[in-house]
């Protein structure tokens, strides 16, 4: 799945198109049924109305008996698919509806499709990021669908079934004049990132690269939640925030206070990053997850889910099991 630098730039261009498409988004208004309007074209002539109400009217599909039979017996007998996502995620990935309790977003929608194919009832549990992996390790959860990047380090403990491209976004205060295209552009800058994430690993590697080249390292900052991060960004205590590009683009569009000033593949310069359903290694579930994902890719329901969240540019054509991931050295 490795790509050339040119191919990476093409993908990054698609991610930038996503950011452009989100620029004209408006804030959700519960009085209008809880929708957020997202421009589907740069000119904004057509819009996608993102439903942020509890009544999601999700895209659904049917059970496929041959794929459902691949699910380990202990899960089939239980009848539920125990899924986990980060409570710290944000729109349009995983977030709360206008009732502040219903979990919605592209990740829950894909989780429901997978569960449909497997003939199981999806139970989505939201926990802190680090507890996703604690729960997978202990067997408390069957799979994580929470914008989890495939990395070579994670592949030592987990199995992956891919379902979306992974692109990162650098978010800055609107009008900052910053443009991030490589490590040299963040030298000496103060950048916030979430601890334990692929983004953190990526940023640390860039900082080390700067030091080796005789440039200033990155001053990396950590905050407990997004609201603290964005307050720091607005007050000038940090220059940039590095996070998933869909989240960065959506926030920039809906807040009107920030902008995406650079995007990058989550796996570095020579490899397109991939997001995947994640399960404990050798749990016996990964083939069923991949086959379910490939079924919904083929029948068109996967495309409908990405379209309704404005993420069609991050679609994959096939779900792969344990493809090459972010290298341990991020080179």
Buried (B, 14 or more C-beta within 10 A) or exposed (E): BEBEEEBBBEBBEBBBBBBBBBBBBBEBEEEEEBBBBBBBEEEBEEBBEBBBBBEBEBBEBEEBEEBBEBBEEEBBEBEEBBBBBBBBBBBBBBBBBBEEEBBBBBBBBBBBBBBBBBBBEBBBBBBEBEBBBEBBEEEEBBBBBBBBBBBBEBBEEBBBBBBBBBBBBBBBBBEBEBEBEEBEBBBEBBBBBBEBBBBBBBBBBBBBBBEEEEBEBBBBBEBEEBEEBBEBBBEEEBBBBBBBBBBBBBBBBBBEEBBBBBBBBBBBBBBBBBBBBBBBBEBBBBBBBBBBBBBBBEBEBBBBBBBBBBBBBBBBEEBBBBBBBBBEEBE
